[in-house]
């Protein structure tokens, strides 16, 4: 069974940086496409970005409003994917979910429990 | 606002049926797989059902989907109090190069 576990959330001041980590098990990680989704308190789901497998080109896509501040990377030997977040703003506060993409048919098949990021002075 | 349009809430009595619509465009629903996600109170979302009524293990067949053109519909029959949750539709948008979600529909039983 695929398992996804996020870590690295916490309290950070506006303008600060944070790196989230995500460990995946139960599949051949080098073939996995991964994505990050966030959810502000009391709000809906917002897609952050995704990274394809290196065999799939290693392409990264980001939600337009987040381009330039957020970066997704991966370490296949460690079964890890990361989300580097810079210039954090209060609006970035929320729970961040790491999700395995089952493709095809490109659905967000396995979600982690999420890690809370709070941006506040 | 969201790229995919869902009603904010629906409600029905136990045992009844509800449907949740999800309207998009040719760049997303019209040319992509549509998936539905369930988020129970206080929990992470999970994949509920997708495409041609494909369900992950453990999801009952009380949940069904249909799709026509640029719209999709989630149906829930035999409503149970345990179905109270937020339901999101999602699809890849080839114009935005982004995965897009609806605003989420709160189901009240």
Interface residues (C-beta under 8 A of the other chain):
Chain A: X35 X37 X44 X45 X46 X47 X50 X61 X63 X64 X97 X102 X104 X105 X106 X107 X108 X109 X110 X111 X112 X113 X114
Chain B: X2 X32 X33 X35 X37 X39 X44 X45 X46 X47 X50 X51 X54 X56 X86 X88 X90 X92 X96 X97 X98 X99 X100 X101 X102 X103 X104
